[in-house]
């Protein structure tokens, strides 16, 4: 009789502790990605900032997060996922304090960039802790809980941000991270450590730098195009593309690349990250512009704008966990097809949100349908991308998928105002905002629909037989090492939490 798989259960005290630390830690980073959006009009007013500064307030954070998140995943695999996760929490907290006391737009953008560095350390570590700490048969449920509660943080951000902005002031959207971080650090003390014992060699700092420069150049070109001129923007964008090519060449030749290109041989891994780009591009675009439309277009105060999206929070709280379990039973294809298509309908309904329209008639149906769709796809998307690679690659799998989501949001925030004709100080005009927002709703709905169609074509019928999914029982497999390594083979000599012994 086979020995039971090692690892934690979601119902055990240790499992609940890991979940709490991972959810709260990554929730700070996710919350900060959305809580700022509802405060943008008030930040612009308080600092006298143009639209470009508000875009950079979001994108400086996402730029460093997306550019360094792969490095953060690699650091966790090498030095310990819990250890690097704690480093990230501390860094993120210090940067949050700097954001809260920033005297002007430039210093706020710089502090937001530093926040992204902390996010790049803690975000992949949180999900890798989940994937490596729980029993194989418990991972889908644990990932579902992590994804669902993380999704709640994304949706809850506008609500909390509105309350803080109208209450103690916009600076508290950053200062609130200080007490949250203290709770995370206390919980993390008793979280089990895990790492990839095969990870060795130098880190690919050059690769991380090239990735950040490429993303930064393209982002700058998109944001600065209205003021700098088409010629300058095209030149900077072309430079960014060339640096991106240099990044790919570097990763192909490096002995220890930050982004091992071989992982993209997995058709499922590549396809799932492509779907992530579409879905999170749409999410990033709508969560950037909807608070602006509600406040500057419809005259809501910040708290009312946050309350307007509360149905998304409630639906994701109730449905994301069951959606992850459903994907484990029926496979990810159906949830990852139906969810984006339902969300696309919700985004199309946002086209009706215009000056004079009532909340229950226009806003509520749109956010209700959008929240239902998001609840269906967030957890299955995360579980699928992790299942597409071996468990020991949990850090890099998490890092790549998080990078894809952040890059999608980064480019959406940079490109969408340009695509819909909203620039400079036009975001303060109700007429201009309303006209531009209608066009944005169509673009974001189109991205969601593309993600749904691609999911139907690429997603598998089940996760069971995938490298990081539920274990495939084989006669020669006697037990599983859930924390540090793939399934044991007879005579392998590996034990949970210990370095593999050298070959005889």
TIGURO-307400 format. One record per residue (C-alpha): residue in one letter; x, y, z. Coordinates in steps of 0.2 Angstrom, whole numbers, padded with zeros to 4 digits, always signed. Layout:
N
AXYZ/...
//
This chain:
504
X+0000+0000+0000/X+0007+0017-0005/X+0011+0029+0009/X+0001+0045+0010/X+0007+0060+0001/X+0017+0072+0011/X+0011+0090+0013/X-0002+0101+0021/X-0021+0101+0020/X-0031+0116+0018/X-0041+0111+0034/X-0026+0109+0045/X-0019+0123+0056/X-0003+0124+0046/X-0012+0124+0030/X-0023+0139+0036/X-0008+0148+0042/X+0001+0146+0025/X-0015+0152+0016/X-0017+0167+0027/X+0001+0173+0025/X+0001+0170+0006/X-0016+0178+0004/X-0013+0193+0015/X+0005+0196+0007/X+0000+0195-0011/X-0016+0204-0007/X-0006+0219-0002/X+0002+0219-0019/X-0014+0215-0028/X-0024+0228-0018/X-0012+0241-0021/X-0013+0238-0040/X-0032+0243-0039/X-0034+0254-0024/X-0024+0267-0032/X-0035+0268-0047/X-0050+0275-0037/X-0039+0289-0030/X-0031+0295-0046/X-0043+0310-0049/X-0040+0316-0031/X-0021+0313-0032/X-0021+0323-0048/X-0031+0337-0040/X-0020+0337-0024/X-0003+0337-0033/X-0009+0347-0049/X-0004+0332-0060/X-0008+0329-0078/X-0015+0313-0085/X+0003+0307-0089/X+0008+0308-0071/X-0007+0298-0066/X-0003+0285-0079/X+0014+0283-0072/X+0008+0282-0054/X+0000+0266-0060/X+0013+0260-0072/X+0029+0264-0062/X+0023+0251-0050/X+0018+0238-0064/X+0034+0241-0073/X+0046+0236-0060/X+0034+0222-0054/X+0033+0215-0072/X+0051+0217-0076/X+0058+0209-0060/X+0045+0197-0055/X+0054+0183-0064/X+0069+0187-0054/X+0059+0187-0038/X+0053+0169-0042/X+0070+0163-0046/X+0077+0170-0029/X+0063+0161-0020/X+0067+0145-0028/X+0085+0147-0024/X+0086+0155-0007/X+0069+0149+0000/X+0052+0155-0005/X+0047+0160+0013/X+0063+0170+0016/X+0061+0180-0001/X+0043+0182+0003/X+0047+0190+0019/X+0060+0201+0011/X+0047+0207-0002/X+0035+0211+0012/X+0047+0222+0021/X+0053+0231+0005/X+0035+0234+0000/X+0031+0241+0017/X+0045+0254+0017/X+0041+0259-0001/X+0022+0261+0004/X+0028+0273+0018/X+0038+0283+0005/X+0022+0284-0006/X+0012+0290+0008/X+0023+0305+0012/X+0028+0310-0006/X+0028+0329-0008/X+0025+0329-0027/X+0021+0319-0043/X+0039+0314-0047/X+0043+0308-0030/X+0027+0298-0029/X+0031+0289-0046/X+0048+0285-0040/X+0041+0278-0024/X+0028+0268-0034/X+0043+0260-0044/X+0051+0255-0027/X+0035+0247-0022/X+0035+0237-0038/X+0052+0229-0033/X+0044+0223-0016/X+0029+0216-0026/X+0041+0207-0037/X+0048+0198-0022/X+0033+0194-0013/X+0020+0190-0026/X+0028+0174-0034/X+0033+0169-0017/X+0016+0168-0011/X+0009+0157-0024/X+0025+0146-0024/X+0022+0143-0006/X+0004+0137-0009/X+0010+0126-0023/X+0024+0118-0014/X+0017+0117+0003/X+0000+0107+0000/X-0003+0089-0004/X-0005+0087-0023/X-0024+0083-0021/X-0026+0099-0010/X-0017+0110-0022/X-0032+0115-0034/X-0042+0119-0018/X-0028+0129-0011/X-0024+0138-0027/X-0043+0142-0029/X-0044+0150-0012/X-0028+0160-0015/X-0034+0166-0032/X-0052+0169-0026/X-0046+0180-0011/X-0033+0188-0022/X-0047+0192-0034/X-0057+0200-0020/X-0042+0211-0016/X-0042+0217-0034/X-0061+0220-0034/X-0061+0227-0016/X-0047+0240-0019/X-0059+0253-0027/X-0071+0251-0012/X-0057+0253+0001/X-0049+0266-0009/X-0064+0277-0010/X-0067+0276+0009/X-0049+0281+0013/X-0049+0295+0000/X-0065+0303+0006/X-0060+0300+0024/X-0042+0303+0030/X-0036+0307+0013/X-0028+0298-0002/X-0011+0296+0006/X-0019+0283+0017/X-0021+0271+0002/X-0002+0268+0005/X+0000+0270+0023/X-0013+0256+0027/X+0000+0244+0021/X+0010+0246+0037/X-0002+0237+0049/X-0006+0224+0036/X+0012+0220+0033/X+0015+0218+0052/X+0001+0204+0052/X+0009+0195+0037/X+0026+0195+0045/X+0019+0187+0061/X+0010+0174+0051/X+0025+0170+0040/X+0036+0165+0055/X+0028+0148+0056/X+0026+0145+0037/X+0037+0130+0031/X+0052+0134+0020/X+0053+0127+0003/X+0065+0129-0012/X+0072+0121-0028/X+0088+0112-0022/X+0093+0110-0041/X+0094+0129-0042/X+0112+0136-0043/X+0123+0148-0052/X+0122+0167-0055/X+0107+0176-0057/X+0102+0184-0073/X+0103+0202-0068/X+0107+0208-0086/X+0091+0199-0092/X+0081+0207-0079/X+0088+0224-0084/X+0085+0222-0102/X+0067+0217-0099/X+0063+0232-0088/X+0071+0244-0101/X+0061+0236-0115/X+0045+0238-0106/X+0049+0255-0099/X+0053+0262-0117/X+0037+0255-0125/X+0027+0262-0110/X+0035+0279-0111/X+0032+0279-0130/X+0013+0276-0127/X+0011+0288-0113/X+0022+0302-0120/X+0015+0301-0138/X+0002+0315-0137/X+0015+0327-0130/X+0032+0322-0137/X+0026+0319-0155/X+0024+0304-0166/X+0042+0304-0172/X+0049+0304-0154/X+0037+0291-0148/X+0040+0279-0163/X+0059+0281-0161/X+0058+0276-0142/X+0046+0262-0146/X+0057+0255-0159/X+0072+0256-0146/X+0061+0246-0134/X+0057+0233-0147/X+0076+0231-0151/X+0080+0229-0132/X+0066+0216-0131/X+0075+0207-0145/X+0091+0208-0136/X+0083+0201-0120/X+0077+0186-0130/X+0094+0183-0137/X+0102+0185-0120/X+0090+0172-0112/X+0093+0160-0126/X+0112+0160-0123/X+0113+0163-0104/X+0119+0148-0094/X+0106+0153-0080/X+0093+0163-0089/X+0080+0173-0079/X+0067+0167-0091/X+0071+0149-0097/X+0064+0149-0115/X+0062+0130-0114/X+0047+0131-0103/X+0038+0138-0118/X+0039+0122-0126/X+0024+0117-0116/X+0010+0122-0128/X-0002+0124-0113/X+0010+0135-0103/X+0012+0147-0118/X-0006+0147-0122/X-0012+0150-0104/X+0000+0165-0103/X-0007+0172-0119/X-0025+0170-0112/X-0018+0179-0097/X-0012+0194-0108/X-0029+0196-0115/X-0040+0194-0099/X-0029+0205-0088/X-0027+0218-0101/X-0046+0220-0101/X-0046+0220-0082/X-0032+0233-0081/X-0040+0245-0094/X-0058+0245-0086/X-0051+0247-0068/X-0041+0261-0073/X-0055+0271-0083/X-0071+0266-0073/X-0066+0276-0057/X-0062+0291-0068/X-0079+0289-0078/X-0089+0287-0062/X-0080+0302-0053/X-0076+0314-0067/X-0090+0309-0079/X-0105+0305-0068/X-0100+0316-0053/X-0098+0302-0040/X-0087+0305-0025/X-0073+0292-0022/X-0082+0282-0009/X-0098+0280-0021/X-0086+0275-0035/X-0079+0262-0025/X-0096+0256-0019/X-0102+0255-0037/X-0090+0240-0040/X-0095+0230-0024/X-0105+0217-0033/X-0088+0211-0041/X-0081+0209-0024/X-0096+0199-0017/X-0097+0187-0032/X-0078+0184-0032/X-0079+0180-0013/X-0093+0168-0016/X-0088+0159-0032/X-0069+0159-0035/X-0066+0145-0023/X-0080+0134-0030/X-0074+0139-0048/X-0056+0132-0044/X-0064+0115-0038/X-0075+0115-0053/X-0061+0116-0065/X-0052+0102-0056/X-0067+0091-0059/X-0073+0096-0076/X-0056+0103-0083/X-0052+0121-0086/X-0058+0123-0104/X-0076+0127-0100/X-0073+0139-0086/X-0060+0148-0096/X-0071+0150-0111/X-0087+0154-0103/X-0080+0166-0089/X-0071+0178-0101/X-0086+0178-0113/X-0098+0182-0099/X-0086+0196-0093/X-0086+0203-0110/X-0105+0205-0110/X-0103+0214-0093/X-0090+0226-0101/X-0101+0229-0116/X-0115+0234-0104/X-0103+0247-0097/X-0106+0257-0113/X-0122+0262-0106/X-0114+0271-0091/X-0115+0289-0096/X-0120+0306-0087/X-0138+0305-0082/X-0139+0286-0081/X-0144+0279-0064/X-0133+0266-0054/X-0146+0252-0054/X-0151+0254-0072/X-0133+0256-0080/X-0119+0252-0068/X-0126+0238-0057/X-0130+0226-0072/X-0113+0229-0080/X-0103+0226-0064/X-0114+0211-0059/X-0111+0202-0076/X-0093+0206-0076/X-0090+0200-0058/X-0099+0184-0063/X-0087+0181-0077/X-0071+0185-0068/X-0077+0173-0054/X-0077+0159-0066/X-0060+0161-0074/X-0048+0169-0061/X-0045+0153-0051/X-0045+0140-0066/X-0032+0151-0075/X-0020+0151-0061/X-0022+0133-0058/X-0019+0128-0076/X-0003+0138-0078/X+0004+0130-0063/X-0001+0113-0068/X+0007+0115-0085/X+0025+0114-0077/X+0033+0102-0064/X+0030+0107-0046/X+0048+0111-0044/X+0046+0125-0057/X+0032+0133-0046/X+0042+0149-0044/X+0046+0152-0062/X+0028+0147-0067/X+0021+0159-0055/X+0033+0172-0060/X+0030+0171-0078/X+0011+0171-0076/X+0011+0186-0064/X+0023+0195-0077/X+0011+0192-0091/X-0004+0199-0080/X+0006+0214-0075/X+0013+0217-0093/X-0005+0216-0099/X-0011+0229-0087/X+0004+0240-0089/X+0001+0241-0108/X-0017+0243-0106/X-0015+0258-0095/X-0002+0266-0106/X-0011+0262-0123/X-0029+0264-0119/X-0030+0282-0116/X-0020+0285-0133/X-0032+0273-0142/X-0048+0281-0136/X-0042+0299-0138/X-0040+0304-0119/X-0024+0313-0115/X-0017+0328-0105/X-0030+0336-0095/X-0045+0330-0104/X-0048+0317-0090/X-0056+0331-0080/X-0069+0335-0093/X-0086+0325-0091/X-0089+0326-0110/X-0072+0320-0115/X-0072+0306-0102/X-0089+0300-0107/X-0085+0299-0125/X-0068+0290-0123/X-0075+0278-0110/X-0088+0271-0122/X-0074+0267-0134/X-0064+0259-0121/X-0078+0247-0116/X-0078+0240-0133/X-0060+0237-0134/X-0059+0229-0117/X-0074+0218-0121/X-0065+0213-0137/X-0050+0207-0127/X-0060+0197-0115/X-0069+0188-0130/X-0052+0184-0138/X-0046+0176-0122/X-0062+0165-0121/X-0060+0159-0139/X-0042+0155-0137/X-0046+0146-0121/X-0059+0135-0130/X-0046+0131-0143/X-0031+0127-0132/X-0036+0122-0115/X-0036+0103-0110/X-0051+0093-0104/X-0042+0089-0088/X-0028+0094-0077/X-0025+0077-0069/X-0011+0071-0081/X-0001+0087-0082/X+0016+0089-0073/X+0010+0101-0059/X-0008+0094-0058/X-0014+0080-0047/X-0002+0066-0046/X-0003+0052-0059/X-0002+0036-0049/X+0012+0024-0056/X+0016+0007-0049/X+0034+0012-0045/X+0030+0028-0036/X+0029+0025-0018/X+0027+0042-0010/X+0027+0061-0015/X+0038+0075-0009/X+0026+0089-0009/X+0038+0103-0002/X+0054+0102-0012/X+0054+0090-0026/X+0044+0079-0039/X+0038+0062-0035/X+0051+0050-0028/X+0057+0035-0037/X+0063+0020-0028/X+0081+0022-0021/X+0080+0041-0025/X+0087+0045-0008/X+0077+0062-0006/X+0068+0067+0009/X+0056+0081+0012/X+0065+0097+0016/X+0083+0090+0013/X+0095+0092-0001/X+0095+0077-0013/X+0110+0066-0009/X+0124+0065-0023/X+0123+0050-0035/X+0133+0035-0030/
//
